[in-house]
Structures are given as structure tokens and as C-alpha cells.
């Protein structure tokens, strides 16, 4: 039985593991057989193989200076650099290790530590601005920690790409203390001596301390005040976040509101109709045939009490100031052809657990737009990433597109196999590449 632990365990001297791991890696690359490695490594190797990663790859894409500066300024972890340097930076420098901090896509934003080791790390492109997700750099601690959204340690030949195999690294994701969304990661990289549970524990403790510091900083900041990475809110414009979360986040000036589910649905629908809707129209969009004007009025009273008359108007129901939604921002990216950035921004379906008829309609429209962009771009990497999401794993049309566009190899074979499976399982019940008329994020209807 394979070991499922995230670290290497107390076992023998870390250097003694190198030869068996190299044999296991060589066996997997040549035959696909997995033996003698932890489950976390075996699963990652399979993802790398299915994603078409070349074990001999030596170069990771790197941002230019302006792009790197922009990524750093936008990332909330920039506020935590003093903490990272205090907890890990000094240790890294004194013990000839490297400390890295990166974003939620596993891109390195800061790499600090012993100068000799930094120069050595340049040979494998472990530098600021480099992409280290599994699809780009194979199995590695930052990329695998982001893929699994949990701490992980990777040592020597557990790395899928050979150029990284002289190194050992431990990384832990860092989450937003409120939404639990992954913001990035912190990593400790060095030689074989780092292949111990203590190294991973140190990194995990640093990540937890970072989350605690984020919570403290936000509590000390006025409600809704912009963080140093976001800048001031646009005057006279509200911002509504609806993608991939059950309840919406509304920002108005220097205030933020985490709305209830019903209030999230109301704001989503009002944002779609800036000229306003009648009570009857809004009731049908919220409750369908069970619409009750008394129930709706009670909800609107509660919402007005929360937001104030200066924001919410009646007769017809409408918002008094412009509301910019993440849905609109997504559509604008797709219109410009920025499909990869739109996919990155698409955190999931609109209010995925909502059963309000109007919201379901918006949800289907937005998903159609994103899918159309992906299918039109024909990028095998983006198509494969879509199938790795809960809302895309049974998307027949995307699997078929991936089978057409992927180069010969493991990814194309996987796509053909999945397309055949879904066709056999659901047959003609598919509509637009999805089972029946089921909305994303909701269970199949019986």
C-alpha cells in the first residue's frame, strides 16, 4: 500500500532515499508503472503524464519585470512579506535554503535566501516570475500544494522533471481567512537535508501565521477599506462578486457586505436589470410560480434596512448607483479574446446553490459564454483544465474538443476515453455538452 502522507516521514537519512526514488521515476517514465513512492507523488506523476508534461523540460515561462511588478502589487500576500522574512527568510539565508512566496496559480512572486543557492536555482528557473504549476513544471511542492490545496513535501526524484531532482521543497497554501479561497503559497527549498517532517511543519506553521496576520490586518482596517493591493474603490460604483460562491460580496464605497443567500439573489437580478423590475417580475425570478408579494416585500424591507434608501429604490425595484459585477468583467474579457484570463477569473458558477429561476438563467448564460470562449480558442491546456473542475468533468462537448485538438499522447487518449464513456452513459440526453438540462452546481434532476 502506498504511503499517503504529505511529508517523507522520519525514515532513513534523506540521502538514502535518492537511488530508490530515481529507479521508481525511471520505471514510471518508461512503463507507467508506479511503485515505491507515496500516493501524493504517484497521483501527481499521473496528472503530469496526462497533462503532457515532458520529464526533460528545463524552462518555465517567466514574467517580464513590469508584469511581475503588477502581479506582486495585486496579490494580498505582499502585506505579509515582513512576516515571511521573520519566520522563514532568516532561516533560509543562514541555513543556505531558499524561501519562496507565490500566488494561487503557483507562480513565484518572491524568491529570497542564500545568494549562492539563488544562483544555483536559476538553472531550473526557480526565479521570481516563473510559473511552477504542475502542468508547467511537473510535480513540485508549490505546484502540487496548489493543485491539492494542502501542504506537501517533495524530495529529489519525486519531482517529475529531472532538472528539479537535486532539490527538496516543502510548500503550504495560504487561504483568505474569511472566504477560504487560496491566495497563494509559501515554500522552503534546499538540499536533501530539508527532507524531514520538521521542514514541512515549519512551512505549515508559517502559512497558518500568515492567515492569522491577514485576519488581524483586516480587523484593524475600516470595514470595506481597500487593501494596499486593490487601490481605492471606484467612486459612485458598487461591486458585486457572484462567481463560485453561495452568497455574494457587495462593496459600496468604503463598506463591504456579505449578503444572505436570498439578498444575494435579489442583488444579482437587480444588477442584471439596471432600469428596474416590478415586484411581480422580481417575484417570478426569485420564487417562480410560488411567488408571494408579501414574502418579497418583507425581503426588500430587510435588504433596504441593510443597504439604505440611498442604494435601493422601489417602484420599480432598482439600484440607485451603478453596480459592476464580476459577471460583466468576465464577459468583457471574453469579448476581447482574453480567454485564459477569463478562465482564471471564472471561480465557478453564479451563486451555484441558488434555485431561483432568474439566477439559474443567468448562471446558464454565463457558463455558455465561458464554454463558447474555451471551445472557440481550442487551447488543449484550457480545455483540460475545464474538465478538471466539478462543473466541467462531465462536459462531453469539451472532452470531444480536447480529443480533436490535443496532440497524440496521453491527453488525447484520455479525452477519447472520457468522450466515449459519457456518450455511452448518457447518450442523447446530453444538451450542449452537459447532462440533460441540469444547471452547473446542482444535482441531476430525476
N, C-alpha and C positions, 0 to 999 in steps of 0.2 A: 504493500500500500504506500502511495506517495505521501510525503510529508507536506501538510497543508500550511505550515507555519510561515509567517511573513518574514522571519529572520533565519539566519543559518543555524541557530541553536548553539549550545555550549560545546558540542563535539570536539574533535581533534583540533590541532593547530590549523588556523585558516589556510596556511600554505599547503597543508597536506591534502586539501580538497581539490586542488587545481587539476591534477592529472586525471582523476576520475571524471571531473566535470568536462574536461576537454574531450575525453572519449565519448561521453554522453552527447555532447554537442555535435561532434563529428558524425556519430551514428544517426542523430536526428536529421542533420542536413542531407545526408546521403540516402537514408532509407525511410525517414519519417517515424522511426521507432523512438518511443520515449521510455527511458529507464534511468533510474539513479538520480533523478532531480526532483525538487519539490513541486507540488501541484501548481503553485503560483507561477513557477518558471515554465513548467510544461504547457500550461494554458496560454501563457504569453507567447511561447515559441509557436504554438499553433496559430495564434492570431497574426503573428508576423508572417508566417508562411502563407496563410490565407490572404493576407494583405499584400503579398508580392514583395516583401522586403528582401533585399539581397544581403546575405550574411557578410559579403565582402565590401559592403558600402562604407565609404570613408568620409563623405561630405554631407553635412546637414545644411539646409538653407539658412542664411543669416540675414537679419535686417540691416539696412544701412543706418548710419548714425541718426538721421532725422526720424526714421521710423522707430528705432529703438527708444529715442527720447519720448516720442509720442506714446508708445506702449507703457513706458515707465510712469509717465505723468498721469495716465488714465487708471493705473492699477492701484487699488486701495492699499496694497502691501507696502507702497512707498512710505507710508506713515510709520511703518514698523521696522524700518531699517536699523534705527538705533538699538532696538530690542534684539534683532537677529545678530547684530555685531557684538552685543554684550554677551549673549548666551552661546553663540557658536563661532562668531568671527575670530575672536581672540584665540580660541582653542584651535581653529583651523590654521591660523598663522603659526602659532607656536609649535604645533604637532605636525606641520608640513602636510596639512589637508587643504581642501577647498570647501567653502560654503557657497551654495547657490540658492537663489530665490527666483521663482518664475511664476508665470501666470497659469490660468486654468486650461490652456492648450498645451502645457508642458514646454513653453518657450522660456529659455533662460533670460532673465532681465538683469540680474546682478550676479557676478561670479567674483568672489574675493577669497583671499588666503595667501599661502606662501608663494612668493613670486616664481620660484623655480618650478613648483608644481603647476602654476598657471601656464607657464611656457610649455611644459610637457603636455598639458591638457589641450593645447591648441592643435596638436597633431590629430586628435579625434574630434575637433571642432566643438569642444566643450567650452564655449566662449559666450559672452554676452550677446544676446540677439539670436542665438541659434535655436532651431526647433528640435526638441528632444521627445516628441510624442512617439509612441511605439511604431506607428506607420512610417515615420521618417527615420528613426534611429534604432528601431528594434527594441528588444527587451532591455530596459534600464530602469533604475529606481524612480527618477522623476516621471518618465512616461508611463511606467506601469502603475505607479501610485495614482496618477491622474486617471488612468484607464479604469482602475478598480475602486478609486475614491477611498483608499485606505493606505496606511503606512506599509512600506515594503523595503526589503533589503535585497540587493542583487550583487553577486560577487563573481569575479573572474569569468570563467566560461559559461556562467549562467546568462551573461549578456549574449544576445543573438548575433550582433555584429562583431566580427573578430577584432576590429581596431579598438574596441572598448574593453576587451577581456583582461588586460593587465590591471584593471581598476575594480574597486569595490565602492558601492554607494548605497546610502540609506536616505529615503525621502518620505515625507508625510504631507498629505494635502492640508490646506488651511481653508476653513469654511467661514462664511459670513455668520456671525453669532446669532443673527435674527432669522434669516431665510434659510440657513444651512446650505446655501449654494457654495460650490467650491470656487474660491477666489484665486488660488494658486498653490504653490508648494514651497517647502524648504528642504534643502538637501545637503548632505555631508559626503564628500567624495575624497577618496585617497587610495592607499595601497591595501594589501591583504590584511594588515593589522586592524583595519576597520570592520572586518567580517565577524563581528561579535554582536550578541543581543544588546549589549550596552550602547553601541553606536545608534542602533535604531531607537532605543528608549530615549536617548538624548534628543534625537530629532523629533520624535513624537512629543516629548515634553515641550520642546521649543514651539511646535505648532499649536499646542494647547495654550501655551502662554501668549502666543500671538492672537489667538481668538479671544482670550480674556482681555488683552490690551485693546483690541478693536472695540469690544463691548464697552470698556471703560471710556475710551475716547468719544464714542457716540453718546454715551450717557452725559458726558461733560459738555457736549456741544448742544446748542439750542435745537429743539425739535425741528427737523426738516432743514436745518442749515446745511449748505453744501460742504462736502469734504474737500480737502485741498486738491483732490484729483478730478473733481467734477466741475468746478467753477460755479459761478452764480447761476441760479435758475433764471430762465428767460422771463422778463417782466411781463405780467399780464397773461401768462400762458400756464395752464396746468399740464402735468404729465401723468399719464396713466399707464401702468405696466400690467399686462394681461396674459402674456405668453407663459405657458408652462407652470402656472401657479393657481391653486384653487381659489385664492382670494386676492384681489387687486391691491396694488400700492399706488396711492394718489399723492402726487406732490403739487402743492399750491404755494407759490412764493417760498417762504421760509418754513412752511409746515408740511408734514407728511402724515398720511392717514393709511393705516392698514384696515381695509374695509371688510365688513362681513360678506358672506357669500352672496346674499341677496342684493346688498348695496353694490357689490362688485358687478353683478349682472345689470343692475339699473344704470350704473355709470358707463358700462361698456356699450349699452344700447343707446344712451343719450349721446355718447361720443360719436356714434355712427350716424346720428341724425342731428346735426348742429342747428337746423331750423326748428327743431322741436317735434314732439309727438303728442297726440291726445291721450287722455287717460285710458280710453278704450284700446287704442293701438298698443300702448305700452303694456297694458294688462295682458293682451293676447300674446305679446312677445315674451312675457315673463311666465305666464301660467297656462297658456293655450286655452282650451275650451273650459278650463276650470277657473278662468279669470273672475275675480270678485273685486268690484271697485272699492269696497270698504277696506279690504286687505291691502290693496295698492295704496290707498290714501294714508293708511297707518304707516306703511313702509316709507312713504315720501316724507311724512312728518318727522319720522326718526332720522332720515337722511338729512333733511333741512336743519334739524337741530344740531347735527354733527358738522355740516358744512357751512351753514349760514345762508340767509336770503341773498347775500351778495354773489353767491355762486350758483344757487339753484333757483330757477324760476318756474312758474306754473302757468297754465292756460296759454299756450301748450307747455308741457314739461320740457325744459331745455336747460342747458348750461349757459351761464351768462358770460363766461370768458372762454376763449379757445382752449381746447384740450388736445394735446398732442399725445398719441398713443404709440406704443411700441409696434402695433399692427401697421400703422401708417409708415413708420420708419422702415419697417421690413419691406413694405410694398415699394417704397421709393428706391431701396437698394436693388430690388428685383428689376424695376423699370430701367435702372442704369446698367443692368447686366452684371452687377456685383453679386453673383450667386454664392460664391464661397463665403463672403462676409454676411450675406443674408442667412445662410445656413448656420453660421456661427451664432447669429443673433436669435435664431429660432430655438428658444429654450423648451418648446413643447407646444401642444395645442392650446388654444384660447380657453381659459378657465375650464380645464379638462373634466372636472366632475360636475359641471353645471348641466342640468337637464332643461333649462329654459329654452323654448323653441327658437327665440330670436338669437340667443347666444350660440346654439347649435348651428344655425345658419351661418353666422359669422365664422365660427370655427371651421366649418367645411370649406367656406370660401378661401380663408387664409391658407389652409392646408393645400387646396388645389393650386393656389398661386405658387407656394413653395415647391410643390411637386413638379409643376409645369416648368419652373426655373431649373430645377435639377435635371429633369428629363431633357430639356432643351439644351442645357450645357453639355450633357453627355460625358461628364467627367467621372471615370470609374471610381476614383477615390471618394468623391462626394456621394455617389450612388451607394457605395459600400457602407459609408458612414450612416447613411439614412437607414439601411437595413439593420444596422446595429442598435437602432433606437426602439423603444417599446411600440411607438406608433408606426414604424416602418418595417418591422421584421416580417410581417405577412403581406407586404405590398408586392403583389405579383408583377405589376407593370414595371416597377423599379428593378426587380430581380431579372425580368426579361431584358430590360435595357442594359443592365450590367453584363448579362450573358453576351449581348451584342458588342459592347464597347470594350470590355476588359481584354487585355492581351492573353494569348494562350498561357495557361498555367492554373495554379490552384484557385485563384479568384473566379476565373471563368467557369471552372468545373463546379465550384460551389454554387455559383449563380444558376447554372443549368440544372443542377440537382434540386435546388430550392424551388425554381420555377416549375419543374415537373411535379414536385411534391404538392405545391399549392394548387396547381391545376387539377391534379388527381383528387385532392382532398375536398376542394370546393367547387370545381367545375365551373359551370355557367353562373354560379351565384356571385362571382366577382363583378363589381362595378367600379370602373376607374382604378383597378388595381387593388381594391380593398374588399373585404368580405361584405357582401350584401350592401346595406345602406348604413352599416354601423358607423357611428361617429368616432373619431380618434379619441382615445382616453376613456371610452365607455365600453361595457361588455357587449358581446354579440347579442342581438335580440332573438328571442326564441320564437 
